[in-house]
Amino acid sequence: MINKMNIIKYLTELKIQLFKEDNWREIELTRQWTSAVPKKAGVYALKEGTEIVYVGETGNLRGRMNDLLDSRHHTIRRTIGKNLYSNHEGFIQATTKIKFPDMIETLLNEHICKNLKIAYLPVELGRKELEEFIEQDIKVGKKLNKRGKRKST
């Protein structure tokens, strides 16, 4: 029977799987690195040190990891770039149509690879609910998640 307690149990089990210590990986930001990621729907998280700084869900984990390679395709890159490098000479904010200047892109890639780790988990059912459950549960994303959340009905 599906009830609230069973759903919470399911989401909790998925969260535990996602956050297992051996699930965290270094980020390389190369096509070779992304090719090792499954082409499955799922949830992914980024952490800096011990703090979870971003949680996202996607219909294709490999495709989303490819998006991390380009500031036009992932808001996390644009947010980190703006937060860290907006005071650099020649800074121009990246958008969905333009990248940061090359110097900022290089600094951004170095920062992501050096300071962030990623964990991902294929999830067939309930990935949006898992994303929101994690964000609510651990108050993730004060620094990096900027988008609005679905309204409860």
N, C-alpha and C positions, 0 to 999 in steps of 0.2 A: 504494500500500500504506500502511495506517495503522500507524505505529510511533511510539515515544516521540519520536524526533527530529522526525518530521513534525508531531506535535502541538505540540511546543515551538516549532517554526518558525511554525506557524499562530497560536499564542497570542502570540508575539513580534511578528508582523506586526500583529495586532489592537491590541496595546499601543502600538505605534508610531503607528498611526492615531489611537487615542484621545488620545494625548498630544501630537499635533502642535500647535505653538504657536497656529495659527489656529483650532483647535478649542475653545479656552478662551473662555468667555463670561461676561459679567457676569450676576449674579443679580438679578432685579427683584422676585420674589415677588408677581406679579400673575397673574390669569387670562389676561390678554393675553399675557404672557410665556410662560406654559405652553402656550398654544395654538399656538405656533410649533414645539413639540417633536413629533416624530413619535410616532404611536401604535404603536410597534414594540417588540419585546423588545430589551434591550440592557444595556450596562454604562455606568455613570457614575462620575465621580470629582470630588472637591472638593479644591481646593488653597487654602492660605493662604500668600501670598507665593510662594515657590518650592517649598514643601513639600506633598506630597500628604497630606491628612489623613483622607480617607475614600474608599472604593471600594464601590460597591454594584451589584447586578444586579437586573433587574426584567423582568417579562413585558410591561410597558407603560411606556415612558419618559415619555410625557405624563402618565399617571396618577401616576407616581412624583414627577414635578416638581410636580404638584398637591398631593401629600402634603407637600412641603416648605413649603407655605403654612400648615400647621396642626400645632401641637406634639403633638396627639393622634395624628397619623398618621405621624410620622417620628422615629425614635430620635435622629437627628443633632441635631434641634432641641432635644429634651429634654436631650441630653448637653451641648450648648453652653450652653444656658440654665442648667443646674445648675453647670457649670464656671465660668461667668462671673458669675452673678448670685445664687448661693445666699446670699451675705452681705447682699443688699439687704433693706431693711425691707419686710415684707409678702410676701417670697418664699414661694411654695407650689410644690412640685415638680409639674410636669406629668406626666400619665400617659396611657395610651391612652383614658382617659375624661374627663379634665379638662385644660384649657389652663393655662398659667402665668397669673398675674394680668396684666391689660391692660398695666400699666407694663412688666413683664418682656417680654411679647410684643413691645412696641414696641422696646425696647432690643435684643432678639434679632433682629428684622427688620433694624434698622439695622446691627447687627454683621455679619450674614450678607451683606447687600447691599454693604457697604463693604469687607469683608475677605476674602470667599471668591469664588472663580471656579469654574465648573463646565464639565466636558467630558462629552459623552455620545456613544455610538457604538451604532447598531443592530447587534446580533449575533444571527444566527439560530441558530447552533449553538455551544455551549460557553461560554455567558455565565457560568455559575457557575465553570467551570474558569478562565476569564479573570480573574474577580474574585479568586479565590484565588491565581492565578499572579502577579498584580500585587502583592497584599498580601505574598506570600512574597518576591517579587523585590526590592521596595523597602522592605520593613518598614513599610508604611503603617499608619496607624491607631492608633499607640500612644496618641494623645490621644483619638480619637473613636470608633473601631470597638470596640464592647464585646461584641458577640454572639459566640457560639461558632461554630466552623467544623465542617464535616463531617469525620467521621473517615474516614481512608483505609481501604480494604478490601484 
